[in-house]
């Protein structure tokens, strides 16, 4: 029964999340949401406050442990994608180019979700040329849920103070650069 519910959930997400013509035409940087700051969480052992936004643990597609708290205080772009999403595949080269452009100034993190196949996620990274930044394995959907992401391709741009700005793709390299310049730096 749980497998049936999971399959139905994934089917529903696939049907509503990626590739509809109307969604692609309507989605642009000017149709995004902003908030001034991420909610705060209790202090960590160093006495510094860790924003709730960054309180998560994950595993990269390379199998390495990833602690979200390491992103606190940095400009970050989170890119939520699925390996079967044509919009995500088309955006890959633009995201990779933006990650190269901003180098050490902005941390890029891909969040691979809405699929149960790590092999398909790995193939996506190879096919789209996005191996130049970290991708997290979110086969369980826990990161999509943590960040309240309901579709892909989605972006969350976070400034060092924890302010966030979300956007839905497709985004070109120029669109993504504009968002980073305006909201992350």
Legacy VTK file of the C-alpha trace (Angstrom):
# vtk DataFile Version 3.0
C-alpha trace
ASCII
DATASET POLYDATA
POINTS 185 float
0.000 0.000 0.000
2.828 2.400 0.887
4.454 1.713 -2.474
1.184 2.507 -4.249
0.821 5.780 -2.338
4.446 6.700 -3.109
3.946 5.916 -6.792
0.753 7.966 -6.924
2.473 10.871 -5.162
5.383 10.833 -7.625
2.956 10.638 -10.547
1.021 13.617 -9.220
4.228 15.618 -8.716
5.407 14.738 -12.208
2.098 15.761 -13.729
2.057 19.124 -11.965
5.710 20.011 -11.721
7.589 19.946 -14.965
7.200 20.670 -18.591
3.774 22.247 -19.016
3.839 24.893 -21.719
1.743 27.350 -19.735
3.989 26.969 -16.694
7.149 27.481 -18.746
5.751 30.618 -20.401
4.492 32.040 -17.111
7.658 31.322 -15.125
10.181 34.133 -15.157
12.284 35.998 -12.579
9.596 38.667 -12.193
7.132 35.993 -10.981
9.109 35.071 -7.888
8.663 35.378 -4.153
10.912 37.079 -1.623
11.267 37.072 2.108
13.534 39.236 4.168
15.150 36.563 6.309
15.116 32.887 7.091
13.621 31.871 10.420
16.123 31.624 13.252
16.896 28.494 15.250
18.565 27.965 18.614
22.273 28.636 18.998
24.734 25.908 18.075
27.687 24.778 20.221
29.825 27.705 19.016
27.302 30.203 20.389
26.379 31.311 16.864
22.765 31.200 15.771
22.169 28.706 12.954
19.208 29.661 10.759
16.524 26.967 10.577
16.908 27.121 6.799
20.329 25.477 7.080
19.460 22.861 9.696
19.591 19.735 7.542
21.851 16.803 6.800
22.125 15.174 3.376
24.315 12.981 1.212
25.819 14.179 -2.049
25.454 12.165 -5.229
29.128 11.284 -4.709
28.181 9.647 -1.390
29.707 12.338 0.844
28.011 13.647 3.996
26.694 17.202 3.617
25.825 19.461 6.563
23.572 22.358 5.593
24.852 24.476 8.492
28.060 24.967 6.504
26.086 27.205 4.124
25.077 29.712 6.826
26.504 33.181 6.260
27.272 32.570 2.573
25.516 33.560 -0.653
23.955 30.335 -1.962
21.935 29.179 -4.946
19.945 25.980 -4.438
18.707 24.442 -7.701
15.961 21.827 -7.342
15.822 19.478 -10.321
14.632 16.036 -11.390
16.498 13.820 -13.864
13.446 13.306 -16.101
12.502 17.007 -16.267
13.097 18.505 -19.751
13.148 22.061 -18.346
15.844 21.047 -15.851
17.895 19.359 -18.580
17.715 22.464 -20.740
18.818 24.690 -17.848
21.821 22.572 -16.862
24.395 24.334 -19.073
23.181 27.781 -17.907
23.396 26.794 -14.233
26.863 25.352 -14.784
27.999 28.548 -16.549
26.637 30.706 -13.708
28.409 28.521 -11.133
31.679 29.019 -13.049
31.047 32.759 -13.426
30.515 33.324 -9.689
33.284 30.916 -8.658
34.086 31.244 -4.959
31.670 34.176 -4.446
28.470 32.065 -4.506
27.961 28.440 -3.469
25.810 26.433 -5.867
24.074 23.275 -4.668
21.874 21.076 -6.828
19.091 19.121 -5.140
18.257 16.009 -7.151
14.790 14.764 -6.293
11.524 13.240 -7.410
13.188 10.091 -8.718
14.233 6.826 -7.078
17.196 6.131 -9.357
20.590 7.407 -8.286
21.915 6.202 -11.646
19.496 8.539 -13.461
20.567 11.420 -11.198
24.238 10.725 -11.924
23.510 10.510 -15.668
21.684 13.867 -15.500
24.737 15.577 -13.944
26.996 14.093 -16.613
24.613 14.873 -19.485
23.994 18.494 -18.414
27.622 19.369 -17.621
26.802 20.336 -14.024
29.496 18.339 -12.260
31.286 21.575 -11.282
29.210 21.933 -8.090
27.728 19.683 -5.399
24.450 17.853 -5.980
22.483 16.363 -3.092
20.624 13.056 -3.329
17.019 13.767 -2.344
15.317 10.543 -3.410
13.271 10.694 -0.198
11.972 14.212 -0.919
13.036 15.441 2.521
14.932 18.457 1.166
12.115 19.425 -1.201
9.846 19.313 1.862
12.329 21.163 4.122
12.608 24.017 1.611
8.879 23.886 0.716
9.617 23.256 -2.960
6.666 21.876 -4.893
7.986 21.792 -8.447
11.126 21.681 -10.468
13.020 23.431 -11.858
13.043 25.728 -8.837
15.689 27.964 -7.337
16.243 29.392 -3.887
18.723 32.274 -3.791
19.963 33.040 -0.271
22.038 36.035 0.805
24.631 35.868 3.629
22.126 37.328 6.109
19.666 34.510 5.352
17.250 36.488 3.170
15.718 34.315 0.469
14.291 34.742 -2.991
12.669 31.900 -4.905
12.245 31.502 -8.644
10.822 28.898 -10.998
12.531 27.968 -14.249
13.205 27.950 -17.013
15.965 30.477 -16.366
18.750 31.436 -18.738
22.265 32.196 -17.523
21.443 35.925 -17.762
18.225 35.477 -15.720
20.071 33.514 -13.056
22.918 36.044 -12.950
20.412 38.862 -12.508
18.812 37.055 -9.560
22.196 36.394 -7.963
23.358 39.979 -8.385
20.087 41.318 -6.985
19.405 38.881 -4.141
22.581 36.975 -3.177
25.406 39.499 -3.291
LINES 1 186
185 0 1 2 3 4 5 6 7 8 9 10 11 12 13 14 15 16 17 18 19 20 21 22 23 24 25 26 27 28 29 30 31 32 33 34 35 36 37 38 39 40 41 42 43 44 45 46 47 48 49 50 51 52 53 54 55 56 57 58 59 60 61 62 63 64 65 66 67 68 69 70 71 72 73 74 75 76 77 78 79 80 81 82 83 84 85 86 87 88 89 90 91 92 93 94 95 96 97 98 99 100 101 102 103 104 105 106 107 108 109 110 111 112 113 114 115 116 117 118 119 120 121 122 123 124 125 126 127 128 129 130 131 132 133 134 135 136 137 138 139 140 141 142 143 144 145 146 147 148 149 150 151 152 153 154 155 156 157 158 159 160 161 162 163 164 165 166 167 168 169 170 171 172 173 174 175 176 177 178 179 180 181 182 183 184
